[in-house]
Amino acid sequence: MYRFQNDYNEIAHPAVMKAITDTVGQRYDGYGMDTLCHQAKELIKQRIKQPEAQIHFFNGGTITNLTAISHFLRPHQAVISVSTGHIATHETGAIEATGHKVITTFSADGKLTPDLLRPILAEHNDEHWVQPKLVYITNATEIGTVYRKAELQALREFCDAHNLWLYLDGARLATGLMSDNSDLTIEDIAHLTDAFYIGGTKIGAMSAEALVICHPALNSDFRFSLKQKGGLQAKGWLLGAQFAALFSDDLYFKLGKHLNEMASQLAAFFTEHGFDFLAPAESNQVFVILPNDIAEKLTQQFVFHRILLDDPQLSCLRLCTSWATTQQDIDDFKVKFLKLI
């Protein structure tokens, strides 16, 4: 049974596995102060063209968001997110558990805009409300859409005008950047945000994320927060080794292009056969809307994430491709699907 339910159900890319096993028999300094972490940080800094950026490695997205956002905010300050944002839906209230409210707003395409931010700032206008201070976005978004450069520039200008931090969750940054619909580069991301993280777990790492702090005002005492929140790993070199592999020979970006190509074939296939989507298929997540009978038959042969819809006669299945998805996997799915309709 092939699994389309997520992009992290394979252990790790062979190059990442080799980087980890190559550490066997070696001795390294702990807590991210080792040569492998230093190498990985330098590779990332060169790639984003930000030599002064501070980089910290984590083993998962939730601990990255929790540590970064709670460190960047003062106790009375809040973060703004779309209602489908990961911190608002899939992190068990982790941000709010640190004392910071997540203010949400609906966005049909999963992206924030200045027009969505303005009424929030107008409403939270004095000390009786939490103070909005950080704008949280994801690229690619939770529904698979991607930001264009002009959209991110508009957010940057808005944040500058209203004294807000701009933070980008990059759990699926590779797929967002390598989308055919994207005109952003990772250099643009580093230039236009105050901080962002480069997701590794969903693009071939065993478990690794890299937080990049671009604005120097956010750096002070960060390692204290990293330790306090449980994110500082004794065997930090295992994280550094993974990112050194991903950022060698552009592997990170090649894998992002691959899984997008696999997803685009699925999207084209569904379009050809007249099916609609919950959101435009712009990255490696395809949210196809199907009659219940077809959806039920598919779930007997494949594993998907299922989205509830208002129409009880229809189902939305998320097909999520990964770095390990092959052309044969896509072709087999098409053949089996055609037998059902």
C-alpha positions, 0 to 999 in steps of 0.5 A: 500500500503506497502512502501519500499521507505526508512527505516524511514517511521515508527515513532519510535521503541516502546522502543524509544517511551517509553523512550521519553514518560517517560520524561513527567513530568520530568525536565531536563537541556538543550542543551545536558547537562542533565542526559539522554544525559550523560547516553546515552554517557556513554553507547556508550563509553562503547560499542565502548571502547573509554572512552575519545571520545566526543559525541554530539547528533543531530536530523538529518544526514545532520546537523551532516555532515555539522557541523562536516565536516565544523568544522574539516576543515580549510577554504581552505580545501576540503573533498573527497567523492565517487560520490554517497556519501550522501554529494555529492548527497542528501544534497543540497550542504550543505558542499559547502555552508559552503565554503568547496569543495566536491571532488568526484570520481566514484566508482562502489561499492560505496566505497573509496580506496587508489587507488581512492584517490592517483590521487586526491592528485596528482592533488591537489598539490599546493596552486592553488587548494583546499587542500584535508584534509578529506576522507568521507565514508559511511557504509553501502554505498548509494548503500547498499554495506559494508566495510570490515575491511581490506578496512577500515584499508587500508584507515586508513593507507593511511590517516595517511601517507598523513595527512588526517582525516577519517570520517564515515557517519553512517546513516545506521551503524547498517545495515552495521555492522550487514551485513553477509558480514561485519567483522567490529565491532563498536569498529573497527569503533571507532579505525580506524576513526577520527570521525564517527556518529551513525545513529539513525533515520534510525534504530528506533529513532524518529530523532536522530544521535550521532556524536563520535569524536575519535581524540582529535585534533578535539574536540576544541570548537566543541560546538561553531560550534554545536550552530552556525550551528543550531544543538544544541537543547534546549531539548537535552534530547529527543535525549539522551533518544532515544540513551539510549534506542537504546544502552540498551540490544543491541537493536541497533544491534538487529534491524540492524540484523532484517532489513538485514534479511528481505532484504536478503530474498528479494535479494534471491527471486530476484536471484532465479527468475533470476533478476540482481542488480545494486549493491551487496545486502549486507545490507538493500537496494536491488537495483533490475533491472526489465523490465519496465512492471513489475516495473510499475505494482509493483509501483501500489501496493508498494512504491519504490525509482526508479533509472534511468538506461541507458537502457530505457527498464529497471528500477531499484527499491530500496527496503529498509527494516526497523526495522518495516518490518515484515515477513508477509510484505516480504511474501506478496510481494513475492506472489504479485510479482509472480502474475506479472511475 
